[in-house]
């Protein structure tokens, strides 16, 4: 069911699906996408789960407060949404920017997060200068000016010629410039190496062998910071393996949920 949550300074659009009293799994998407990033995954998950996914501030149908944003604000949005829904002990699945949110939320609220999936993400992604430059280009020239280079990092070459890739280009360029640029600023200011290294909750890292944004070695480096974590490589996948390899992605996620006794 599609709903909106009026939080402290933002209105968050979310979907709450599955079994109301089922084991909760929460999904957070990447920069330049929205909650539909998980459309191919949700139907492949085992029955009996409560599945919550949401649009980050400035993305999709969520409101777009004036920026720039901090990662603390994105983490607080997730925290307040879970409090709004009364969710505890969820498995938090975050991809790229969403994976940074997962790390920050786990550090802040272990009562909310019993396990996490760090998908195509890192404790620190790129350089602050790189993200500030992308924000500047988006504001001055529009998101369209970033689309070709972004899709080249997101998807392997064969997939970039598919209608699905064209769809995700449209999703990216359809985001609000203010939201996109403000989230670039949040990523620019994030370095979670120290706080993430203090975590010990069950964690699965997922990487795509052809990821041009967060290569497998970068994902593994971050996942290895968490005691007892596991790492899974999806061969032939890019930065959004839930899109280009949904069957493999759902299989890895379901296996993790079973391993930790969430289902």
C-alpha positions in Angstrom: 0.0 0.0 0.0 1.3 3.4 -1.0 1.4 6.0 1.9 3.0 9.2 3.1 4.6 9.9 6.4 4.8 13.5 7.6 8.1 13.6 9.5 9.9 16.4 11.2 10.8 18.4 8.1 10.0 16.1 5.2 7.1 14.1 3.8 8.2 10.6 2.9 6.5 8.5 0.3 6.6 4.8 1.1 5.1 1.4 0.4 4.2 -1.1 3.1 3.5 -4.5 1.6 3.3 -8.1 2.6 2.2 -9.4 5.9 1.5 -6.6 8.5 3.0 -8.7 11.4 5.6 -10.4 9.3 9.4 -10.1 9.8 10.2 -6.6 8.5 12.6 -5.9 5.6 13.3 -2.3 4.7 14.7 -1.1 1.4 16.6 2.1 0.7 17.5 3.1 -2.9 20.4 4.7 -4.7 20.9 8.4 -5.7 18.9 9.3 -8.8 16.4 6.4 -8.4 13.3 5.8 -6.3 11.5 3.0 -4.5 10.7 1.4 -7.8 14.3 0.3 -7.8 13.1 -2.8 -5.9 10.1 -3.7 -8.2 11.8 -6.8 -9.6 12.9 -8.0 -6.2 9.8 -7.8 -4.0 7.8 -10.5 -6.0 10.8 -12.9 -5.6 11.0 -12.7 -1.8 9.6 -15.4 0.4 6.0 -15.0 1.6 5.4 -14.0 5.2 7.6 -10.8 5.2 6.6 -7.2 5.8 8.3 -5.3 3.0 8.8 -1.5 3.4 10.5 0.7 0.8 10.5 4.5 0.6 11.6 7.4 -1.5 14.5 9.4 0.0 14.0 13.1 0.5 14.2 14.9 -2.8 13.5 11.8 -4.7 10.4 10.1 -6.2 7.2 11.3 -4.5 8.8 12.4 -1.3 9.0 16.1 -0.6 12.1 18.1 -1.4 13.2 20.4 1.3 15.8 23.0 0.5 19.3 21.6 0.5 22.1 20.8 0.7 21.4 17.7 2.8 23.6 15.9 5.3 23.8 12.1 5.6 22.6 12.6 9.1 19.3 14.0 7.7 18.9 11.0 5.4 19.6 8.6 8.3 17.1 10.6 10.5 14.4 10.2 7.8 14.8 6.4 7.9 14.9 6.4 11.7 11.7 8.5 11.9 9.9 6.5 9.3 10.6 3.2 11.1 9.4 4.9 14.4 6.3 6.1 12.6 5.6 2.5 11.4 6.5 1.0 14.8 9.2 -1.2 13.2 11.9 -2.8 15.3 14.5 -5.6 14.5 14.3 -5.1 10.7 16.7 -6.2 8.1 17.7 -3.0 6.4 18.7 -3.3 2.7 20.5 -0.3 1.4 22.0 0.2 -2.1 24.7 2.8 -2.8 23.4 6.0 -1.0 20.9 3.7 0.7 23.8 1.6 2.0 25.3 4.6 3.6 21.9 5.2 5.3 22.0 1.6 6.5 25.4 2.0 8.1 24.4 5.3 9.8 21.1 3.9 11.1 22.8 0.7 12.4 25.3 2.8 14.4 22.5 5.0 15.8 19.6 2.6 16.3 20.4 -1.1 16.8 16.9 -1.5 18.2 15.6 -0.8 14.8 18.2 -2.8 12.7 19.0 -6.4 13.6 20.9 -7.0 10.3 21.8 -5.1 7.2 22.6 -5.7 3.5 25.2 -3.3 2.2 24.6 -3.4 -1.5 26.9 -1.7 -4.0 28.0 0.8 -1.4 30.9 1.8 0.8 31.8 3.7 4.0 33.1 6.4 1.7 32.2 6.7 -2.0 34.5 8.8 -4.2 35.8 12.2 -3.2 34.0 15.2 -1.8 35.2 17.3 -4.8 33.7 14.7 -7.2 30.2 14.9 -5.6 30.3 18.7 -5.3 31.1 18.8 -9.0 28.2 16.6 -9.9 25.9 18.7 -7.8 27.2 21.8 -9.6 26.6 20.3 -13.1 23.1 19.2 -12.1 22.2 22.7 -11.0 23.8 24.5 -13.9 23.1 22.0 -16.8 20.4 19.7 -15.5 20.6 16.0 -14.5 20.5 15.1 -18.2 24.1 16.3 -18.5 25.1 13.5 -16.1 23.0 10.7 -17.5 25.3 9.1 -20.1 28.3 8.8 -17.7 26.0 7.6 -14.9 24.4 4.8 -16.9 27.9 3.7 -18.0 28.8 3.2 -14.4 25.4 1.7 -13.5 25.0 -1.0 -16.1 27.3 -3.4 -18.2 27.5 -2.5 -21.9 25.0 -5.1 -23.2 22.3 -4.0 -20.7 22.7 -0.3 -21.6 21.1 -1.0 -25.0 18.0 -2.5 -23.4 14.6 -0.8 -22.8 15.2 -1.2 -19.1 18.3 1.0 -19.2 16.3 3.6 -21.1 13.7 3.5 -18.3 16.3 4.0 -15.6 17.7 6.9 -17.5 14.3 8.5 -17.5 13.9 7.8 -13.8 17.2 9.5 -13.1 16.6 12.5 -15.3 13.1 12.8 -13.9 14.3 13.5 -10.3 14.2 17.1 -9.0 17.5 18.9 -9.5 17.4 20.2 -5.9 16.9 16.8 -4.4 19.6 15.2 -6.6 22.2 17.9 -6.0 21.4 18.0 -2.2 21.9 14.3 -1.9 25.2 14.6 -3.8 26.2 16.9 -0.9 25.2 14.3 1.7 27.4 11.6 0.0 30.2 14.1 -0.3 30.3 14.7 3.4 30.1 11.0 4.4 33.0 8.9 5.8 31.7 6.0 7.9 35.0 4.0 8.1 35.3 4.6 11.9 31.7 4.1 13.0 31.1 1.2 10.7 34.2 -0.6 12.0 32.5 -0.7 15.4 29.5 -2.6 14.2 29.0 -6.4 14.8 25.5 -7.1 13.6 24.8 -9.7 10.8 25.7 -8.1 7.5 25.7 -9.2 3.9 27.7 -7.3 1.3 26.6 -7.5 -2.3 28.7 -6.3 -5.2 28.4 -6.4 -9.0 31.4 -7.5 -11.0 30.9 -4.7 -13.5 30.0 -1.9 -11.0 31.6 1.3 -12.1 30.6 3.3 -9.1 31.4 1.0 -6.2 33.7 -1.8 -7.5 33.7 -5.1 -5.7 37.0 -4.4 -3.8 35.6 -1.2 -2.4 32.4 -2.9 -1.3 34.4 -5.8 0.3 36.6 -3.3 2.1 33.6 -1.8 3.8 31.8 -5.0 4.5 35.0 -6.4 6.1 34.8 -3.6 8.7 31.8 -5.3 10.2 32.6 -8.3 12.4 31.3 -11.6 11.1 30.0 -10.2 7.8 29.6 -12.1 4.6 30.3 -10.9 1.0 28.6 -12.0 -2.2 29.6 -11.1 -5.7 27.1 -11.1 -8.5 28.9 -11.8 -11.8 27.9 -9.8 -14.8 26.0 -7.3 -12.7 26.6 -3.5 -12.5 25.8 -1.0 -9.8 22.1 -1.9 -9.7 22.1 -5.7 -9.6 18.5 -5.7 -8.4 17.7 -4.4 -11.9 20.0 -6.2 -14.2 20.3 -9.5 -12.2 17.1 -9.6 -10.0 17.0 -13.4 -9.7 20.6 -13.6 -8.5 20.0 -10.7 -6.1 16.8 -12.1 -4.6 18.5 -15.5 -4.2 21.4 -13.9 -2.2 19.1 -11.8 -0.1 16.7 -14.8 0.6 19.7 -17.0 1.6 20.9 -14.3 4.0 17.4 -13.9 5.6 17.3 -17.6 6.1 20.8 -17.8 7.5 20.1 -15.2 10.2 16.7 -16.8 11.1 14.6 -13.8 9.8 12.4 -16.2 7.9 
